[in-house]
Amino acid sequence: MALPVSSAELDERTCRLICPIAAAMVGVCLTGIGILQVSISVARRTTAADDLLAIDALLFLTAMLSSYFALRLNSSRRLHRLEQLADASFIAAMLLMTIACFVITYAVHI
């Protein structure tokens, strides 16, 4: 039988998951931007995908920093606010990354 988990523990676990994943996704965005820059210089065609990935990296950074600071705070109210910011920015960044993937996919074939 599962033990009940308090709200503060649940928020802390969520922040502990978002922080390293968002930090890794910033690296993924930077790698994608680098590859796109090489592709753009070779093919002499530009896309908006590298701009989308740059914005995406900022959103992932926001998610990572807010989850990091949520772990550092002792106030339950601030923890919940920062955890909600981390959740919202992480989900927005994942959606934007999906859009960037579509832009990359269809810009190559045009």
N, C-alpha and C positions, 0 to 999 in steps of 0.2 A: 504494500500500500504506500502511495506517495505521501510524503510529508508536505504540509502546507508551507508555501513560500511567501514571505512578507513582501509587500510592495517595494520596499527599499532594496531588498536583495534582488528582486526581479529586475528593477531598473539598473542596478549595478551590473548584473550579468549581461543585460542588453548593451550597456556601455562598454563592457569588456569585450564584447563581440564586434561592435561597430568600429572601435578604435583601430585595431590592427588591420581589419579588412579594408576600411576606408584609406588607411595609409598605403596599403598595397595597391589599391585602385588608382591612387595618384600616380604611382609608378607606371601602371598600365597605360594611363592617359598620356604620360610623357613619352613612353615608348611608341604609342600610336602616332603622336605628333611627329616624332623623329622619323618614323617610317613614311608618313605622309609627306614630309618635307623632301625626303629623298625621291619619292615617287613624283612629286610635283616638279622637281628640278629636272628629272629625266624626261617626263612626258610633256612638260610645258603646259600642263592644265592645272587649274586651281579648283579647289572645292571649299566648301564652308566647314568641312569635317574637322580640320585642325583647329578652327575657332571654337567649334562646339566642344571639342575635347579639352581645350584650354579652360573654358567655362566649367566643364565637367570636373576638371582637376581642382578648381576652386571650391566647387560644391563638396567634393570628397574631403578636401582639407577642412572645410567648415564642419562637416560631420565628425571628422577625426578630432579636431580641437575641442568641439563642444562635448564629445563623449569623454575626452581626456580630462577636461576641467570638471565635468560632472563627477568623475571618480575622485577628484581631489577635494571637493567641497563636503562640508559636514552638514549643511542645511538641506533638509529633505525637500523643501519648496524649490530651491535652486536646482537641486538634482533633477527633479521632475521637469523643470523648464528646459534645462540643458539636454536632458535625455530626449525630450520631444523635438528640440531643434536638431539633434543628431539624427533622429529617425526621419524627420521631414527632409533634411538636406541629403541624407543617404538615399532615400527613395527617389527624390528629384534627380540626383546624380545618376542613379541607375537608369531612370527613364531617358535622361538626356544621352547617356551612353548608347542606349538602344537606338535612339534617333540617329546618332552619329554613325552607328553601324549601317543603318539603312542608307544614309547619305554616301558613305564610302562604297557600299556595294553597288548602288545604282549609278554613281558618278564614274566608276571604272568602266561600266558597260555602255555608257553614252558616247 
